[in-house]
Amino acid sequence: MTAQPLEKASRLPVFDGNWDSWNDKWQQWVNTVQAVPASGLAIDFTVQGTSDAEVTLTGLEVRVTARRPAFSGVHVGDMGAGDTPYRFVSADLDVAPPKLTDFFDPTFGQRMPPNQLRPIQFPYQVKISDAESFEVHASTRLCDCEFVIDLTWSALGRKGTTTIDNKGKPFHIAGTSAATDYCVALPYEGHENSCRPV
C-alpha cells in the first residue's frame, strides 16, 4: 500500500524471467514509493535453544505498538507464493487486542509433508539440536498498524518473554479500506501489470 499518486505507484517492475532480478526491482519499487505491506503480512521465524537444555515455548501474543486509521492510496498486489514448513497462526489486528486464530491453508504447502504443516498449538520444546519454525499471518482492513510478536518461554526454572520485531523496529502493515486504486504485479512471462479503481 502506498500513499503516492497512481501515476507514480503504477510504474511497477516488469518480470524479465529472472527471479533474483524481479526481487531486486520489486524492492527498489517499494523503496521508491515508500510502500507498506497491505492487508496481510506473514512473519516467519525459527526458535532454537542455545544448549542441550530443553526450553518450553508456552505461547505468543501479537502486540500493537501504534494504531492509526487506514490511509488513502494505491493497493498493489504481488501474485507470488512458495512452500515452507511452518506452524501457522493468524492475527486479526482490527480487534484490540489482536485476535489469534490457529489455522492452516493447505494451498500454502501442497508439496510439504503433512507433519510439517500444522496450526500452532503450544507448548513446544526446543533445544540447540531441535528447532521450531512459525508463521504469524497478520491481517487488517481498517488500520495502519505497527506491531511486534511476544514469545513466552520457560527453562531451567526461569520464565521470560522474547520480543520478535523487524530488525529493532516494529512490523508495519496497512489496511486497504481507504484504497482508491488496485494494481496487480504479475511475476510471470507473458502477463502484464494492470491497475483499476477500487
Backbone as JSON Lines, residues from 0, in Angstrom:
{"i":0,"aa":"M","n":[0.86,-1.17,0.0],"ca":[0.0,0.0,0.0],"c":[0.9,1.23,0.0]}
{"i":1,"aa":"T","n":[0.57,2.2,-0.84],"ca":[1.36,3.41,-0.88],"c":[0.45,4.63,-1.01]}
{"i":2,"aa":"A","n":[0.86,5.7,-0.37],"ca":[0.12,6.95,-0.45],"c":[0.56,7.79,-1.65]}
{"i":3,"aa":"Q","n":[1.51,7.29,-2.43],"ca":[1.96,8.02,-3.62],"c":[0.84,8.03,-4.67]}
{"i":4,"aa":"P","n":[0.82,9.05,-5.56],"ca":[-0.22,9.1,-6.61],"c":[-0.12,7.91,-7.55]}
{"i":5,"aa":"L","n":[-1.26,7.57,-8.15],"ca":[-1.33,6.4,-9.04],"c":[-0.3,6.47,-10.16]}
{"i":6,"aa":"E","n":[-0.05,7.65,-10.71],"ca":[0.9,7.79,-11.8],"c":[2.28,7.26,-11.42]}
{"i":7,"aa":"K","n":[2.68,7.51,-10.17],"ca":[3.98,7.04,-9.71],"c":[3.92,5.59,-9.25]}
{"i":8,"aa":"A","n":[2.85,5.25,-8.51],"ca":[2.74,3.9,-7.96],"c":[2.58,2.83,-9.03]}
{"i":9,"aa":"S","n":[1.99,3.19,-10.17],"ca":[1.7,2.19,-11.21],"c":[2.91,1.85,-12.07]}
{"i":10,"aa":"R","n":[4.05,2.48,-11.82],"ca":[5.27,2.15,-12.57],"c":[5.9,0.9,-11.97]}
{"i":11,"aa":"L","n":[5.18,-0.2,-12.1],"ca":[5.57,-1.46,-11.47],"c":[6.68,-2.15,-12.25]}
{"i":12,"aa":"P","n":[7.54,-2.9,-11.58],"ca":[8.6,-3.61,-12.3],"c":[8.02,-4.67,-13.22]}
{"i":13,"aa":"V","n":[8.7,-4.9,-14.33],"ca":[8.27,-5.9,-15.31],"c":[9.13,-7.14,-15.15]}
{"i":14,"aa":"F","n":[8.48,-8.3,-15.08],"ca":[9.2,-9.56,-14.9],"c":[9.97,-9.91,-16.16]}
{"i":15,"aa":"D","n":[11.27,-10.19,-16.01],"ca":[12.13,-10.48,-17.17],"c":[12.56,-11.95,-17.22]}
{"i":16,"aa":"G","n":[11.9,-12.79,-16.41],"ca":[12.25,-14.21,-16.4],"c":[13.27,-14.59,-15.35]}
{"i":17,"aa":"N","n":[13.83,-13.6,-14.65],"ca":[14.85,-13.85,-13.64],"c":[14.29,-13.45,-12.28]}
{"i":18,"aa":"W","n":[14.15,-14.43,-11.37],"ca":[13.53,-14.15,-10.08],"c":[14.38,-13.24,-9.21]}
{"i":19,"aa":"D","n":[15.7,-13.39,-9.25],"ca":[16.56,-12.5,-8.46],"c":[16.42,-11.06,-8.93]}
{"i":20,"aa":"S","n":[16.41,-10.89,-10.24],"ca":[16.24,-9.56,-10.81],"c":[14.88,-8.98,-10.44]}
{"i":21,"aa":"W","n":[13.84,-9.83,-10.51],"ca":[12.49,-9.38,-10.14],"c":[12.45,-8.92,-8.69]}
{"i":22,"aa":"N","n":[13.03,-9.7,-7.79],"ca":[13.03,-9.33,-6.37],"c":[13.76,-8.01,-6.13]}
{"i":23,"aa":"D","n":[14.89,-7.82,-6.82],"ca":[15.63,-6.56,-6.7],"c":[14.8,-5.39,-7.19]}
{"i":24,"aa":"K","n":[14.15,-5.56,-8.34],"ca":[13.32,-4.48,-8.91],"c":[12.13,-4.18,-8.0]}
{"i":25,"aa":"W","n":[11.54,-5.25,-7.44],"ca":[10.39,-5.08,-6.55],"c":[10.79,-4.27,-5.31]}
{"i":26,"aa":"Q","n":[11.95,-4.6,-4.73],"ca":[12.41,-3.88,-3.54],"c":[12.71,-2.42,-3.87]}
{"i":27,"aa":"Q","n":[13.26,-2.17,-5.05],"ca":[13.52,-0.79,-5.48],"c":[12.21,-0.02,-5.61]}
{"i":28,"aa":"W","n":[11.18,-0.68,-6.17],"ca":[9.87,-0.02,-6.3],"c":[9.3,0.27,-4.92]}
{"i":29,"aa":"V","n":[9.38,-0.68,-4.0],"ca":[8.88,-0.49,-2.63],"c":[9.55,0.73,-1.99]}
{"i":30,"aa":"N","n":[10.86,0.83,-2.13],"ca":[11.59,1.96,-1.54],"c":[11.21,3.28,-2.2]}
{"i":31,"aa":"T","n":[11.05,3.26,-3.51],"ca":[10.74,4.49,-4.26],"c":[9.4,5.09,-3.86]}
{"i":32,"aa":"V","n":[8.39,4.22,-3.72],"ca":[7.04,4.73,-3.42],"c":[6.72,4.64,-1.92]}
{"i":33,"aa":"Q","n":[7.71,4.24,-1.11],"ca":[7.53,4.13,0.34],"c":[6.31,3.26,0.68]}
{"i":34,"aa":"A","n":[6.27,2.08,0.05],"ca":[5.14,1.17,0.22],"c":[5.21,0.43,1.55]}
{"i":35,"aa":"V","n":[4.04,0.11,2.07],"ca":[3.88,-0.65,3.31],"c":[3.12,-1.93,2.97]}
{"i":36,"aa":"P","n":[3.52,-3.09,3.51],"ca":[2.74,-4.31,3.28],"c":[1.26,-4.08,3.58]}
{"i":37,"aa":"A","n":[0.39,-4.57,2.7],"ca":[-1.03,-4.27,2.82],"c":[-1.85,-5.53,3.06]}
{"i":38,"aa":"S","n":[-2.92,-5.35,3.84],"ca":[-3.94,-6.38,4.05],"c":[-3.41,-7.54,4.88]}
{"i":39,"aa":"G","n":[-2.39,-8.24,4.37],"ca":[-1.84,-9.38,5.09],"c":[-0.32,-9.36,5.08]}
{"i":40,"aa":"L","n":[0.29,-9.78,6.18],"ca":[1.75,-9.81,6.28],"c":[2.15,-11.07,7.03]}
{"i":41,"aa":"A","n":[2.95,-11.92,6.39],"ca":[3.4,-13.17,7.02],"c":[4.77,-12.96,7.66]}
{"i":42,"aa":"I","n":[4.85,-13.22,8.97],"ca":[6.1,-13.13,9.71],"c":[6.58,-14.54,10.0]}
{"i":43,"aa":"D","n":[7.72,-14.91,9.42],"ca":[8.29,-16.24,9.6],"c":[9.5,-16.15,10.53]}
{"i":44,"aa":"F","n":[9.56,-17.06,11.5],"ca":[10.72,-17.07,12.38],"c":[10.95,-18.48,12.92]}
{"i":45,"aa":"T","n":[12.2,-18.74,13.3],"ca":[12.6,-20.05,13.83],"c":[13.17,-19.85,15.23]}
{"i":46,"aa":"V","n":[12.78,-20.74,16.15],"ca":[13.23,-20.67,17.54],"c":[14.06,-21.91,17.84]}
{"i":47,"aa":"Q","n":[15.24,-21.68,18.42],"ca":[16.16,-22.77,18.73],"c":[16.82,-22.49,20.06]}
{"i":48,"aa":"G","n":[17.09,-23.51,20.84],"ca":[17.79,-23.33,22.1],"c":[19.26,-23.0,21.88]}
{"i":49,"aa":"T","n":[19.92,-22.61,22.96],"ca":[21.35,-22.29,22.89],"c":[22.22,-23.37,23.52]}
{"i":50,"aa":"S","n":[21.58,-24.41,24.08],"ca":[22.32,-25.52,24.69],"c":[21.46,-26.78,24.61]}
{"i":51,"aa":"D","n":[21.91,-27.86,25.25],"ca":[21.13,-29.09,25.28],"c":[19.97,-29.01,26.26]}
{"i":52,"aa":"A","n":[19.92,-27.94,27.06],"ca":[18.8,-27.77,28.0],"c":[17.52,-27.5,27.23]}
{"i":53,"aa":"E","n":[16.44,-28.14,27.66],"ca":[15.16,-28.0,26.97],"c":[14.48,-26.7,27.36]}
{"i":54,"aa":"V","n":[14.0,-25.96,26.36],"ca":[13.25,-24.72,26.56],"c":[11.81,-24.99,26.13]}
{"i":55,"aa":"T","n":[10.85,-24.66,26.98],"ca":[9.45,-24.84,26.65],"c":[8.88,-23.51,26.17]}
{"i":56,"aa":"L","n":[8.38,-23.49,24.95],"ca":[7.71,-22.31,24.42],"c":[6.25,-22.4,24.84]}
{"i":57,"aa":"T","n":[5.78,-21.41,25.59],"ca":[4.46,-21.52,26.22],"c":[3.37,-20.73,25.51]}
{"i":58,"aa":"G","n":[3.72,-19.82,24.63],"ca":[2.68,-19.07,23.93],"c":[3.24,-17.87,23.21]}
{"i":59,"aa":"L","n":[2.38,-17.22,22.43],"ca":[2.78,-15.97,21.79],"c":[1.59,-15.02,21.71]}
{"i":60,"aa":"E","n":[1.91,-13.75,21.67],"ca":[0.91,-12.71,21.5],"c":[1.41,-11.71,20.47]}
{"i":61,"aa":"V","n":[0.48,-11.13,19.73],"ca":[0.81,-10.03,18.82],"c":[0.42,-8.74,19.53]}
{"i":62,"aa":"R","n":[1.39,-7.84,19.69],"ca":[1.18,-6.61,20.45],"c":[1.28,-5.41,19.51]}
{"i":63,"aa":"V","n":[0.19,-4.68,19.37],"ca":[0.17,-3.49,18.52],"c":[0.82,-2.34,19.28]}
{"i":64,"aa":"T","n":[1.83,-1.72,18.67],"ca":[2.55,-0.62,19.3],"c":[2.1,0.74,18.79]}
{"i":65,"aa":"A","n":[1.43,0.77,17.63],"ca":[0.88,2.03,17.08],"c":[-0.32,1.67,16.22]}
{"i":66,"aa":"R","n":[-1.39,2.42,16.38],"ca":[-2.62,2.15,15.62],"c":[-3.17,3.47,15.08]}
{"i":67,"aa":"R","n":[-3.25,3.56,13.75],"ca":[-3.79,4.73,13.07],"c":[-4.84,4.28,12.07]}
{"i":68,"aa":"P","n":[-5.76,5.16,11.64],"ca":[-6.73,4.77,10.62],"c":[-6.03,4.41,9.31]}
{"i":69,"aa":"A","n":[-6.62,3.5,8.55],"ca":[-6.08,3.16,7.23],"c":[-5.98,4.41,6.38]}
{"i":70,"aa":"F","n":[-4.87,4.55,5.65],"ca":[-4.68,5.75,4.84],"c":[-5.13,5.52,3.4]}
{"i":71,"aa":"S","n":[-5.43,6.63,2.72],"ca":[-5.86,6.58,1.33],"c":[-4.66,6.38,0.43]}
{"i":72,"aa":"G","n":[-4.81,5.55,-0.61],"ca":[-3.71,5.34,-1.52],"c":[-3.95,4.18,-2.46]}
{"i":73,"aa":"V","n":[-2.88,3.67,-3.03],"ca":[-2.92,2.61,-4.04],"c":[-2.52,1.28,-3.4]}
{"i":74,"aa":"H","n":[-3.39,0.28,-3.56],"ca":[-3.12,-1.07,-3.07],"c":[-2.52,-1.87,-4.22]}
{"i":75,"aa":"V","n":[-1.34,-2.42,-4.01],"ca":[-0.65,-3.19,-5.05],"c":[-0.49,-4.61,-4.58]}
{"i":76,"aa":"G","n":[-0.9,-5.56,-5.41],"ca":[-0.78,-6.97,-5.08],"c":[0.34,-7.63,-5.87]}
{"i":77,"aa":"D","n":[1.09,-8.51,-5.22],"ca":[2.16,-9.29,-5.84],"c":[1.73,-10.74,-5.87]}
{"i":78,"aa":"M","n":[1.52,-11.29,-7.04],"ca":[1.0,-12.65,-7.17],"c":[2.11,-13.69,-7.15]}
{"i":79,"aa":"G","n":[2.81,-13.81,-6.03],"ca":[3.86,-14.81,-5.89],"c":[3.71,-15.55,-4.58]}
{"i":80,"aa":"A","n":[4.12,-16.84,-4.52],"ca":[3.98,-17.62,-3.28],"c":[4.96,-18.79,-3.31]}
{"i":81,"aa":"G","n":[5.13,-19.44,-2.14],"ca":[6.03,-20.59,-2.05],"c":[5.61,-21.52,-0.94]}
{"i":82,"aa":"D","n":[6.33,-22.62,-0.8],"ca":[6.04,-23.63,0.21],"c":[7.06,-23.55,1.34]}
{"i":83,"aa":"T","n":[6.62,-23.58,2.58],"ca":[7.51,-23.5,3.72],"c":[6.97,-24.32,4.89]}
{"i":84,"aa":"P","n":[7.82,-25.05,5.62],"ca":[7.35,-25.85,6.74],"c":[7.21,-25.03,8.02]}
{"i":85,"aa":"Y","n":[6.05,-24.45,8.27],"ca":[5.84,-23.61,9.44],"c":[4.63,-24.05,10.24]}
{"i":86,"aa":"R","n":[4.62,-23.67,11.52],"ca":[3.42,-23.72,12.35],"c":[2.69,-22.4,12.1]}
{"i":87,"aa":"F","n":[1.39,-22.45,11.88],"ca":[0.66,-21.27,11.44],"c":[-0.29,-20.74,12.5]}
{"i":88,"aa":"V","n":[-0.42,-19.4,12.57],"ca":[-1.47,-18.75,13.35],"c":[-1.79,-17.43,12.66]}
{"i":89,"aa":"S","n":[-3.06,-17.04,12.66],"ca":[-3.45,-15.75,12.09],"c":[-3.73,-14.76,13.21]}
{"i":90,"aa":"A","n":[-3.46,-13.47,12.94],"ca":[-3.67,-12.41,13.91],"c":[-4.49,-11.3,13.26]}
{"i":91,"aa":"D","n":[-5.7,-11.07,13.77],"ca":[-6.58,-10.02,13.26],"c":[-6.29,-8.73,14.01]}
{"i":92,"aa":"L","n":[-5.61,-7.79,13.35],"ca":[-5.23,-6.54,14.0],"c":[-6.37,-5.55,14.1]}
{"i":93,"aa":"D","n":[-7.51,-5.84,13.47],"ca":[-8.67,-4.95,13.58],"c":[-9.39,-5.12,14.9]}
{"i":94,"aa":"V","n":[-8.98,-6.11,15.68],"ca":[-9.53,-6.34,17.02],"c":[-8.46,-5.95,18.04]}
{"i":95,"aa":"A","n":[-8.87,-5.29,19.12],"ca":[-7.92,-4.88,20.17],"c":[-8.26,-5.57,21.48]}
{"i":96,"aa":"P","n":[-7.33,-6.39,22.03],"ca":[-6.05,-6.78,21.44],"c":[-6.25,-7.71,20.24]}
{"i":97,"aa":"P","n":[-5.24,-7.87,19.4],"ca":[-5.38,-8.71,18.2],"c":[-5.87,-10.11,18.53]}
{"i":98,"aa":"K","n":[-6.81,-10.59,17.73],"ca":[-7.35,-11.94,17.92],"c":[-6.49,-12.94,17.17]}
{"i":99,"aa":"L","n":[-6.01,-13.97,17.9],"ca":[-5.2,-15.02,17.29],"c":[-6.07,-16.24,17.02]}
{"i":100,"aa":"T","n":[-5.89,-16.81,15.83],"ca":[-6.66,-17.99,15.44],"c":[-5.72,-19.0,14.8]}
{"i":101,"aa":"D","n":[-5.71,-20.23,15.33],"ca":[-4.94,-21.29,14.69],"c":[-5.54,-21.58,13.32]}
{"i":102,"aa":"F","n":[-4.69,-21.73,12.33],"ca":[-5.23,-22.03,11.0],"c":[-4.17,-22.75,10.18]}
{"i":103,"aa":"F","n":[-4.65,-23.39,9.12],"ca":[-3.75,-23.94,8.11],"c":[-4.45,-23.89,6.77]}
{"i":104,"aa":"D","n":[-3.84,-23.24,5.82],"ca":[-4.35,-23.19,4.45],"c":[-3.54,-24.19,3.62]}
{"i":105,"aa":"P","n":[-4.12,-25.32,3.21],"ca":[-3.33,-26.34,2.51],"c":[-2.73,-25.85,1.2]}
{"i":106,"aa":"T","n":[-3.26,-24.77,0.62],"ca":[-2.69,-24.26,-0.63],"c":[-1.32,-23.64,-0.39]}
{"i":107,"aa":"F","n":[-0.95,-23.35,0.89],"ca":[0.35,-22.78,1.19],"c":[1.45,-23.82,1.07]}
{"i":108,"aa":"G","n":[1.12,-25.1,1.16],"ca":[2.18,-26.09,1.19],"c":[1.78,-27.4,0.54]}
{"i":109,"aa":"Q","n":[1.4,-27.35,-0.73],"ca":[0.89,-28.54,-1.4],"c":[1.95,-29.62,-1.54]}
{"i":110,"aa":"R","n":[3.22,-29.24,-1.48],"ca":[4.29,-30.24,-1.66],"c":[5.03,-30.54,-0.37]}
{"i":111,"aa":"M","n":[4.52,-30.03,0.77],"ca":[5.18,-30.26,2.05],"c":[4.59,-31.47,2.76]}
{"i":112,"aa":"P","n":[5.4,-32.22,3.53],"ca":[4.87,-33.33,4.33],"c":[3.83,-32.82,5.33]}
{"i":113,"aa":"P","n":[2.72,-33.53,5.51],"ca":[1.66,-33.07,6.42],"c":[2.14,-32.78,7.84]}
{"i":114,"aa":"N","n":[3.12,-33.56,8.34],"ca":[3.57,-33.34,9.72],"c":[4.35,-32.04,9.89]}
{"i":115,"aa":"Q","n":[4.7,-31.37,8.79],"ca":[5.43,-30.11,8.87],"c":[4.51,-28.9,8.7]}
{"i":116,"aa":"L","n":[3.23,-29.14,8.51],"ca":[2.28,-28.05,8.25],"c":[1.11,-28.18,9.21]}
{"i":117,"aa":"R","n":[1.21,-27.54,10.35],"ca":[0.18,-27.65,11.37],"c":[-0.12,-26.29,11.97]}
{"i":118,"aa":"P","n":[-1.37,-26.1,12.43],"ca":[-1.64,-24.88,13.21],"c":[-0.79,-24.86,14.47]}
{"i":119,"aa":"I","n":[-0.54,-23.65,14.98],"ca":[0.24,-23.53,16.22],"c":[-0.58,-24.04,17.39]}
{"i":120,"aa":"Q","n":[0.01,-24.94,18.18],"ca":[-0.62,-25.47,19.39],"c":[0.44,-25.6,20.47]}
{"i":121,"aa":"F","n":[0.56,-24.57,21.3],"ca":[1.55,-24.58,22.37],"c":[1.15,-25.56,23.47]}
{"i":122,"aa":"P","n":[2.14,-26.09,24.24],"ca":[3.56,-25.73,24.27],"c":[4.39,-26.52,23.25]}
{"i":123,"aa":"Y","n":[5.61,-26.01,23.0],"ca":[6.62,-26.69,22.19],"c":[7.91,-26.74,22.99]}
{"i":124,"aa":"Q","n":[8.72,-27.76,22.72],"ca":[10.03,-27.86,23.36],"c":[11.11,-27.69,22.3]}
{"i":125,"aa":"V","n":[12.11,-26.86,22.59],"ca":[13.24,-26.69,21.69],"c":[14.54,-26.78,22.48]}
{"i":126,"aa":"K","n":[15.62,-27.08,21.8],"ca":[16.97,-27.04,22.36],"c":[17.93,-26.79,21.2]}
{"i":127,"aa":"I","n":[19.21,-26.84,21.44],"ca":[20.15,-26.45,20.4],"c":[20.06,-27.36,19.18]}
{"i":128,"aa":"S","n":[19.65,-28.61,19.39],"ca":[19.56,-29.56,18.27],"c":[18.13,-29.74,17.76]}
{"i":129,"aa":"D","n":[17.19,-28.97,18.29],"ca":[15.79,-29.17,17.94],"c":[15.09,-27.8,17.88]}
{"i":130,"aa":"A","n":[14.78,-27.35,16.68],"ca":[14.18,-26.03,16.48],"c":[12.73,-26.17,16.03]}
{"i":131,"aa":"E","n":[11.98,-25.08,16.16],"ca":[10.61,-24.99,15.65],"c":[10.49,-23.72,14.81]}
{"i":132,"aa":"S","n":[9.79,-23.83,13.67],"ca":[9.57,-22.68,12.8],"c":[8.1,-22.3,12.83]}
{"i":133,"aa":"F","n":[7.84,-21.01,12.84],"ca":[6.47,-20.49,12.97],"c":[6.18,-19.46,11.88]}
{"i":134,"aa":"E","n":[4.9,-19.32,11.59],"ca":[4.46,-18.2,10.74],"c":[3.25,-17.55,11.41]}
{"i":135,"aa":"V","n":[3.36,-16.24,11.65],"ca":[2.24,-15.44,12.14],"c":[1.75,-14.61,10.96]}
{"i":136,"aa":"H","n":[0.51,-14.84,10.58],"ca":[-0.07,-14.12,9.44],"c":[-0.96,-13.0,9.98]}
{"i":137,"aa":"A","n":[-0.43,-11.77,9.99],"ca":[-1.17,-10.61,10.49],"c":[-2.03,-10.03,9.37]}
{"i":138,"aa":"S","n":[-3.23,-9.59,9.71],"ca":[-4.12,-9.02,8.7],"c":[-4.89,-7.83,9.26]}
{"i":139,"aa":"T","n":[-5.25,-6.91,8.39],"ca":[-6.06,-5.76,8.76],"c":[-6.74,-5.18,7.53]}
{"i":140,"aa":"R","n":[-7.9,-4.6,7.73],"ca":[-8.57,-3.79,6.71],"c":[-8.63,-2.33,7.14]}
{"i":141,"aa":"L","n":[-8.65,-2.1,8.45],"ca":[-9.05,-0.8,8.96],"c":[-7.92,0.06,9.5]}
{"i":142,"aa":"C","n":[-6.76,-0.52,9.78],"ca":[-5.73,0.28,10.47],"c":[-4.42,0.34,9.71]}
{"i":143,"aa":"D","n":[-3.67,1.38,10.01],"ca":[-2.27,1.5,9.64],"c":[-1.53,1.18,10.93]}
{"i":144,"aa":"C","n":[-1.08,-0.07,11.07],"ca":[-0.64,-0.58,12.36],"c":[0.84,-0.95,12.38]}
{"i":145,"aa":"E","n":[1.46,-0.77,13.53],"ca":[2.78,-1.28,13.82],"c":[2.65,-2.28,14.96]}
{"i":146,"aa":"F","n":[3.4,-3.38,14.9],"ca":[3.24,-4.42,15.9],"c":[4.51,-5.24,16.07]}
{"i":147,"aa":"V","n":[4.57,-5.95,17.19],"ca":[5.65,-6.91,17.47],"c":[5.01,-8.21,17.93]}
{"i":148,"aa":"I","n":[5.81,-9.26,18.02],"ca":[5.35,-10.56,18.49],"c":[6.09,-10.91,19.77]}
{"i":149,"aa":"D","n":[5.36,-11.19,20.82],"ca":[5.95,-11.58,22.12],"c":[5.83,-13.08,22.29]}
{"i":150,"aa":"L","n":[6.96,-13.76,22.4],"ca":[7.02,-15.22,22.57],"c":[7.41,-15.52,24.01]}
{"i":151,"aa":"T","n":[6.56,-16.24,24.74],"ca":[6.86,-16.56,26.14],"c":[7.47,-17.96,26.23]}
{"i":152,"aa":"W","n":[8.34,-18.15,27.23],"ca":[9.08,-19.4,27.36],"c":[9.43,-19.66,28.83]}
{"i":153,"aa":"S","n":[9.8,-20.89,29.1],"ca":[10.32,-21.26,30.43],"c":[11.44,-22.27,30.24]}
{"i":154,"aa":"A","n":[12.46,-22.16,31.11],"ca":[13.6,-23.08,31.04],"c":[14.41,-23.0,32.32]}
{"i":155,"aa":"L","n":[14.8,-24.16,32.83],"ca":[15.67,-24.24,34.0],"c":[15.14,-23.4,35.17]}
{"i":156,"aa":"G","n":[13.82,-23.47,35.37],"ca":[13.2,-22.75,36.47],"c":[12.97,-21.28,36.23]}
{"i":157,"aa":"R","n":[13.29,-20.78,35.05],"ca":[13.08,-19.37,34.73],"c":[11.98,-19.21,33.68]}
{"i":158,"aa":"K","n":[11.32,-18.06,33.7],"ca":[10.33,-17.72,32.68],"c":[10.73,-16.39,32.05]}
{"i":159,"aa":"G","n":[10.36,-16.22,30.8],"ca":[10.72,-14.97,30.13],"c":[9.89,-14.73,28.89]}
{"i":160,"aa":"T","n":[10.1,-13.58,28.28],"ca":[9.41,-13.2,27.04],"c":[10.45,-12.66,26.07]}
{"i":161,"aa":"T","n":[10.45,-13.18,24.87],"ca":[11.33,-12.69,23.81],"c":[10.47,-11.96,22.79]}
{"i":162,"aa":"T","n":[10.85,-10.73,22.46],"ca":[10.1,-9.93,21.5],"c":[10.71,-10.07,20.12]}
{"i":163,"aa":"I","n":[9.88,-10.42,19.15],"ca":[10.3,-10.58,17.76],"c":[9.85,-9.35,17.0]}
{"i":164,"aa":"D","n":[10.81,-8.66,16.39],"ca":[10.48,-7.44,15.65],"c":[11.23,-7.43,14.32]}
{"i":165,"aa":"N","n":[11.17,-6.29,13.64],"ca":[11.77,-6.17,12.31],"c":[13.09,-5.42,12.43]}
{"i":166,"aa":"K","n":[14.13,-6.14,12.85],"ca":[15.47,-5.57,12.99],"c":[15.46,-4.35,13.91]}
{"i":167,"aa":"G","n":[14.8,-4.5,15.05],"ca":[14.78,-3.45,16.04],"c":[13.62,-2.48,15.91]}
{"i":168,"aa":"K","n":[12.83,-2.61,14.87],"ca":[11.66,-1.76,14.67],"c":[10.41,-2.64,14.6]}
{"i":169,"aa":"P","n":[9.25,-2.09,14.89],"ca":[8.02,-2.89,14.76],"c":[7.75,-3.25,13.3]}
{"i":170,"aa":"F","n":[7.02,-4.34,13.1],"ca":[6.5,-4.64,11.78],"c":[5.42,-3.61,11.45]}
{"i":171,"aa":"H","n":[5.2,-3.36,10.16],"ca":[4.26,-2.32,9.72],"c":[3.34,-2.9,8.66]}
{"i":172,"aa":"I","n":[2.05,-2.69,8.81],"ca":[1.07,-3.2,7.85],"c":[-0.05,-2.18,7.7]}
{"i":173,"aa":"A","n":[-0.56,-2.05,6.48],"ca":[-1.61,-1.06,6.21],"c":[-2.89,-1.75,5.76]}
{"i":174,"aa":"G","n":[-4.01,-1.3,6.3],"ca":[-5.31,-1.78,5.84],"c":[-5.66,-1.17,4.5]}
{"i":175,"aa":"T","n":[-6.58,-1.8,3.8],"ca":[-6.92,-1.37,2.44],"c":[-8.31,-0.74,2.34]}
{"i":176,"aa":"S","n":[-8.96,-0.48,3.47],"ca":[-10.34,0.02,3.42],"c":[-10.45,1.39,2.79]}
{"i":177,"aa":"A","n":[-9.35,2.17,2.77],"ca":[-9.39,3.5,2.18],"c":[-8.66,3.56,0.83]}
{"i":178,"aa":"A","n":[-8.34,2.39,0.26],"ca":[-7.63,2.37,-1.02],"c":[-8.48,2.97,-2.13]}
{"i":179,"aa":"T","n":[-7.83,3.72,-3.01],"ca":[-8.53,4.34,-4.13],"c":[-8.36,3.55,-5.43]}
{"i":180,"aa":"D","n":[-7.24,2.82,-5.54],"ca":[-6.95,2.05,-6.74],"c":[-6.28,0.74,-6.35]}
{"i":181,"aa":"Y","n":[-6.4,-0.24,-7.23],"ca":[-5.76,-1.53,-7.01],"c":[-4.92,-1.88,-8.23]}
{"i":182,"aa":"C","n":[-3.64,-2.19,-8.01],"ca":[-2.75,-2.61,-9.08],"c":[-2.26,-4.01,-8.78]}
{"i":183,"aa":"V","n":[-2.02,-4.78,-9.82],"ca":[-1.51,-6.13,-9.63],"c":[-0.22,-6.28,-10.42]}
{"i":184,"aa":"A","n":[0.81,-6.8,-9.75],"ca":[2.11,-7.06,-10.37],"c":[2.22,-8.56,-10.59]}
{"i":185,"aa":"L","n":[2.32,-8.98,-11.83],"ca":[2.34,-10.4,-12.16],"c":[3.75,-10.85,-12.55]}
{"i":186,"aa":"P","n":[4.42,-11.63,-11.69],"ca":[5.77,-12.09,-12.0],"c":[5.78,-13.34,-12.88]}
{"i":187,"aa":"Y","n":[5.14,-13.24,-14.02],"ca":[5.09,-14.36,-14.95],"c":[5.24,-13.82,-16.36]}
{"i":188,"aa":"E","n":[6.06,-14.47,-17.15],"ca":[6.27,-14.02,-18.53],"c":[4.97,-14.11,-19.31]}
{"i":189,"aa":"G","n":[4.73,-13.12,-20.15],"ca":[3.53,-13.1,-20.98],"c":[2.34,-12.45,-20.32]}
{"i":190,"aa":"H","n":[2.5,-11.99,-19.05],"ca":[1.41,-11.32,-18.36],"c":[1.8,-9.87,-18.09]}
{"i":191,"aa":"E","n":[0.84,-8.98,-18.18],"ca":[1.12,-7.56,-17.98],"c":[0.58,-7.09,-16.63]}
{"i":192,"aa":"N","n":[1.29,-6.15,-16.03],"ca":[0.79,-5.5,-14.83],"c":[-0.44,-4.67,-15.19]}
{"i":193,"aa":"S","n":[-1.33,-4.49,-14.22],"ca":[-2.55,-3.72,-14.51],"c":[-3.02,-3.0,-13.26]}
{"i":194,"aa":"C","n":[-3.79,-1.91,-13.46],"ca":[-4.35,-1.13,-12.37],"c":[-5.82,-0.83,-12.68]}
{"i":195,"aa":"R","n":[-6.62,-0.69,-11.64],"ca":[-8.03,-0.34,-11.79],"c":[-8.5,0.38,-10.54]}
{"i":196,"aa":"P","n":[-9.55,1.19,-10.67],"ca":[-10.12,1.81,-9.46],"c":[-10.71,0.77,-8.54]}
{"i":197,"aa":"V","n":[-10.71,1.05,-7.25],"ca":[-11.3,0.12,-6.29],"c":[-12.82,0.22,-6.38]}
